[in-house]
């Protein structure tokens, strides 16, 4: 169903977001270390800013997707409970109608 697909996409973001953030941290760290070995502090600091920014973005994606999936999962469970409640009510009403006839 559409809701399950949405939840699956969110679960993917929960897992992939932090991983991409980590990759975005590790890759610029190589440039930062190379700049440090050459004594270029400005290039090193720029690479470090990129590295830590990607970490934060990856974590924000993962955290945002996690809370969104929790909220949508709660809504889905409430909808299921409401459907079950209405179905039970309809079944009881049908049973009462059958008993009267």
CORURGI-V485001 format. One record per residue. N is the residue number from 1. OMEGA is omega in whole degrees, 0 to 359 (* if undefined). Layout:
N/OMEGA ; N/OMEGA
This chain:
1/181 ; 2/181 ; 3/179 ; 4/178 ; 5/178 ; 6/179 ; 7/178 ; 8/178 ; 9/179 ; 10/178 ; 11/177 ; 12/178 ; 13/179 ; 14/183 ; 15/188 ; 16/183 ; 17/179 ; 18/178 ; 19/177 ; 20/176 ; 21/178 ; 22/177 ; 23/178 ; 24/175 ; 25/186 ; 26/184 ; 27/179 ; 28/178 ; 29/176 ; 30/178 ; 31/180 ; 32/180 ; 33/177 ; 34/178 ; 35/178 ; 36/180 ; 37/178 ; 38/179 ; 39/180 ; 40/185 ; 41/181 ; 42/178 ; 43/179 ; 44/182 ; 45/177 ; 46/178 ; 47/179 ; 48/178 ; 49/178 ; 50/182 ; 51/183 ; 52/177 ; 53/179 ; 54/176 ; 55/181 ; 56/180 ; 57/179 ; 58/178 ; 59/178 ; 60/177 ; 61/180 ; 62/181 ; 63/179 ; 64/179 ; 65/180 ; 66/181 ; 67/177 ; 68/179 ; 69/177 ; 70/180 ; 71/180 ; 72/177 ; 73/178 ; 74/179 ; 75/180 ; 76/179 ; 77/177 ; 78/178 ; 79/179 ; 80/178 ; 81/179 ; 82/178 ; 83/178 ; 84/180 ; 85/180 ; 86/179 ; 87/178 ; 88/178 ; 89/179 ; 90/180 ; 91/178 ; 92/180 ; 93/178 ; 94/179 ; 95/179 ; 96/179 ; 97/179 ; 98/180 ; 99/181 ; 100/183 ; 101/*
